[in-house]
């Protein structure tokens, strides 16, 4: 076999026995290796925060950009309007009294809290910043509100057991990311606990099937 190697070129003896051959990296190869990121680098960075201020600084640098004052005002008006609508619907269900609460008592209380917090956010919340821009994860809030409105609408018609079971399952499976098994078990446990507390123990007038 004829070799094209010049006669004056020394032969490469190769690696010695037991030695590991070394590969010289070119600038392009070195640059590519430097760009490889540790998949757990972000978690390690959070764990290295020694003070709450450093942790907040990391969250702010990695979080969404501020939404601005106008978006903060609009979101507060929307949540405040939903709170007022919930209060009106709960009032129609009947509030009852503290001793004998009606089916709309607890929904009215939740809607009232939402309306009050929305009003407080308009006047006082700006001190804490302008909030965050809406992202794809913000749609989870929309679906949560829609499902909750459906729950309130069908509650006086068919009782709370079936709507509460479906609501809990949707929230845990599609909004919380739980598995089918976990979402089913937790939903049944939530409805059972709700029934035991508000129907069997407190004997409230909330609509129920059993």
N, C-alpha and C positions, 0 to 999 in steps of 0.2 A: 504494500500500500504506500503510495507516494504522498508525503506530507508537504504542505505549502509553508511550513515554518522556516524562517531563515536559519542558515547554519550557525550564525553567531548568537542566536537567542538561546539563553540558558533554559534548561528543562525545569518545570515546576515540580519540585519534589512532592508537593501535596502535603496534607496534614500528617503529623506524626501519629504513630499508633496510640490510640486512646485519646487523642486530642480532638477537640470540637472545632470544626472549620468555622472561620469568621467571615462574615459578609459585610463589606464596606457599604455604608448607606450613602446614596447620593443626596444632594440637597433636596431634590424633589421627594425622595423617599422619607427623608427626615421630617420634612414639612408635613407630609401626610400622617406620619406617626404622631406628630405633635397635636394634630387636630382630633385624635381619638379621645372621646370624653368618657369619663367614668359614669356608668349608668346610675350609680347611687351618689353621684357628686352633689346633687341638690339636697338630698337628705343629710349628707355629711355636713353640708354648709349650714343647714338649720340646726343640727346638733352642736355645731361649734359656737353658736351664739351663747355668750356668757351672761348677758344681761337682757332684761325685757326690751330695752331700747334698741339693742342690736337686732333682736328678733323682729321687732316692728319695722326696723329699717330694711331688713331682708324681705319681709312681706310686701312693703310698699314698692320696693324696686322690682319685684317679680309680679305684682298684681296688675289688674287692668288700669288704664289711665282714668283720671277723674272725669266724671260725666258733665260737670258744670252746674252752675246755679239754676239754670232753666230746667234742666232734666230733673234736678232735685225737687223743684217746685211742682212740676207736672206729676212726678211719681207720688208725691205727698197728696196732691189733689185726687189722684186716682184711688189711692188706698183710703183716703178720707171719704170719698164718694161711695166706695164699696162698704165701708163701715156704716155709713148712714143708711144705705139700702138694706144692709143686714139688720140694722135696728128696726126699720120699718117692717120687714118681713117677720121678724121675731115678735114684734108688738101684735101683729095680726094673729099669731099663734096663741097669744095669751101669756102674760108674764106670771100671774099668780102672786104669791107673796113669799117672803123669806121662809116662813113656816111651811107653806104649801106651794112650792114653786111650780109654775106651769111649764108647758113644753117649750115656750119661747124664752124662758128666763135665762138659761145659760147661753144660748146663742146671742141673746141681747147683750149680755155682759161681755162676751168676746167681741162683738161688733162695736160696742161702746169703747172698749179698750183700744181697738184698732183706730177708731175715729179720733180719740184723744191723743194717741201717739202720733198720728199723722199731723194733727194741728201743732203739736209740740215740735215736730221735726221741721215744719215750715219756719218757725220763729227761732228755735234754739238749735236745731241740728246743724246749721251752717257753721257753727263753731268747731264742729268735729270734721269738717271737710265737705267736699262737694259730691261725695259718693263715688260709685264706680260706673263705668260705661256698661251698657247692656251687651251681653255676649250670648252665645248659643245656650249657655246654662241658665240664662234668665227665663227661657221658655218654660222651665220647670215650675216657676212661680205662677205663670199664666195658667198652665194646666192644673196646678193645685187649686187656684181660685175658682176655675170653671167647675172642677169636680166638687168642690165644697158648695158652690151655688146649687148644683144639681142635687146634692145631698139635702140641703135645706128645703128645696122645692118638693121633693118626694117624701120627706119625713112625715108630714101629717097625713099622707095618703096610704102608705103601706107600713108605717112604723119605722123604727130605727134599726132593727136587726140587719135586714138585708142591705140597705144603703150603707150602714156603717161597715159591714163586712166588705163590701165592694170598694168603699172609699179607702179603708185601711190597706186592702190588697193593692190597689192602684198606687197609692203613695209609697208603699214599701217596695213593690216590684219595679215600677217604672220610674219613680222619682228617687227612691232610695237605693236602687240597684241590688236589692236582695234577690236571692235565688227563689225559684218557684216554691220550693219546700218551706223555706224560712218565711216567705211572705204569707203563705197559707196558714202556717202554724201561728205566727204572730197576730194575724188578723183575727183568727178565731179566739185567741186569748184576749185580745183587746175588747172585742165585742162581749165576751163572757164576763170580763171584769167590769165593763161599763154597765151591763145588765145587773150584775150582782150589787153594784154600789147604788145606782140611781133608781132601779126598779124594785129589786128585792129588799134592799136595806133602807133607802130613803123614801121609797114609795112615791116618787115624783110622778107627775102627770104627763110625762113624755110619751108620745105615741109608741106603742109596741104591739107585736103580734102575739106574744106568749105571756 
